[in-house]
């Protein structure tokens, strides 16, 4: 006599990945869209955190045009930080999406106007935009930035991803892979990042961010 097990296959335990971004960075935006796809095809949840290109570039000798952009870059990331501090971490990702959609997909250049519209879209108080002009939340911003950058070192930028005991910058990819292609890239990135002594895999970038 034989018996047939009716036990369902065990559901893989979900793991948490941490993702650090600056709202103005188009490459971080691309990686974040990939990370959203990963969530759909792998047992991964994501905690979203801010880091800051303005902080990263403090004290560096920058071209005048890039320095001007870094001066402007404080506003969006300060507002996202203030939203988290005053209203809760659950607002970080929706506000990032609302800001990023306007900047990266919409090509908007007036970041103050973008932030005001984004705050309205996600139901946060309009006066939060004023946090972009002050340093009241900079301690929290710098702490979040340091938490991410300390995982990978000072010679990288945004985004930083940490998961399964490893952390890495990137991946820098365009367009963002979808479906199982996103999952395969996730598997591969974790494999190389977890290899002892592995530091870098790179090739010349020959395409701009493709937001389609």
ChimeraX attribute file (.defattr): number of C-alpha atoms within 10 A of each C-alpha:
attribute: neighborCount
match mode: 1-to-1
recipient: residues
	/A:1	2
	/A:2	4
	/A:3	5
	/A:4	5
	/A:5	6
	/A:6	6
	/A:7	6
	/A:8	6
	/A:9	6
	/A:10	6
	/A:11	7
	/A:12	9
	/A:13	8
	/A:14	11
	/A:15	12
	/A:16	15
	/A:17	19
	/A:18	15
	/A:19	25
	/A:20	25
	/A:21	27
	/A:22	26
	/A:23	29
	/A:24	25
	/A:25	18
	/A:26	21
	/A:27	25
	/A:28	26
	/A:29	27
	/A:30	23
	/A:31	25
	/A:32	25
	/A:33	18
	/A:34	24
	/A:35	24
	/A:36	17
	/A:37	20
	/A:38	25
	/A:39	18
	/A:40	15
	/A:41	16
	/A:42	18
	/A:43	14
	/A:44	17
	/A:45	16
	/A:46	19
	/A:47	15
	/A:48	18
	/A:49	25
	/A:50	29
	/A:51	28
	/A:52	28
	/A:53	22
	/A:54	18
	/A:55	16
	/A:56	19
	/A:57	14
	/A:58	11
	/A:59	8
	/A:60	8
	/A:61	9
	/A:62	12
	/A:63	8
	/A:64	9
	/A:65	8
	/A:66	12
	/A:67	16
	/A:68	11
	/A:69	13
	/A:70	20
	/A:71	11
	/A:72	18
	/A:73	21
	/A:74	23
	/A:75	22
	/A:76	27
	/A:77	26
	/A:78	27
	/A:79	26
	/A:80	31
	/A:81	28
	/A:82	23
	/A:83	23
	/A:84	20
	/A:85	15
	/A:86	12
	/A:87	13
	/A:88	11
	/A:89	15
	/A:90	12
	/A:91	20
	/A:92	21
	/A:93	18
	/A:94	16
	/A:95	25
	/A:96	26
	/A:97	17
	/A:98	19
	/A:99	27
	/A:100	25
	/A:101	18
	/A:102	19
	/A:103	21
	/A:104	20
	/A:105	14
	/A:106	12
	/A:107	10
	/A:108	14
	/A:109	11
	/A:110	11
	/A:111	17
	/A:112	15
	/A:113	13
	/A:114	20
	/A:115	27
	/A:116	20
	/A:117	17
	/A:118	23
	/A:119	24
	/A:120	13
	/A:121	13
	/A:122	14
	/A:123	12
	/A:124	16
	/A:125	12
	/A:126	13
	/A:127	10
	/A:128	18
	/A:129	25
	/A:130	14
	/A:131	21
	/A:132	23
	/A:133	13
	/A:134	13
	/A:135	12
	/A:136	12
	/A:137	19
	/A:138	18
	/A:139	11
	/A:140	17
	/A:141	24
	/A:142	17
	/A:143	13
	/A:144	17
	/A:145	23
	/A:146	18
	/A:147	15
	/A:148	26
	/A:149	25
	/A:150	11
	/A:151	15
	/A:152	18
	/A:153	12
	/A:154	10
	/A:155	8
	/A:156	13
	/A:157	22
	/A:158	29
	/A:159	30
	/A:160	26
	/A:161	27
	/A:162	21
	/A:163	17
	/A:164	11
	/A:165	9
	/A:166	16
	/A:167	22
	/A:168	23
	/A:169	23
	/A:170	19
	/A:171	23
	/A:172	17
	/A:173	17
	/A:174	17
	/A:175	17
	/A:176	23
	/A:177	19
	/A:178	18
	/A:179	15
	/A:180	14
	/A:181	15
	/A:182	22
	/A:183	21
	/A:184	16
	/A:185	16
	/A:186	18
	/A:187	13
	/A:188	12
	/A:189	15
	/A:190	18
	/A:191	11
	/A:192	16
	/A:193	21
	/A:194	17
	/A:195	10
	/A:196	7
	/A:197	8
	/A:198	9
	/A:199	11
	/A:200	9
	/A:201	8
	/A:202	7
	/A:203	5
	/A:204	5
	/A:205	9
	/A:206	5
	/A:207	9
	/A:208	11
	/A:209	16
	/A:210	14
	/A:211	15
	/A:212	7
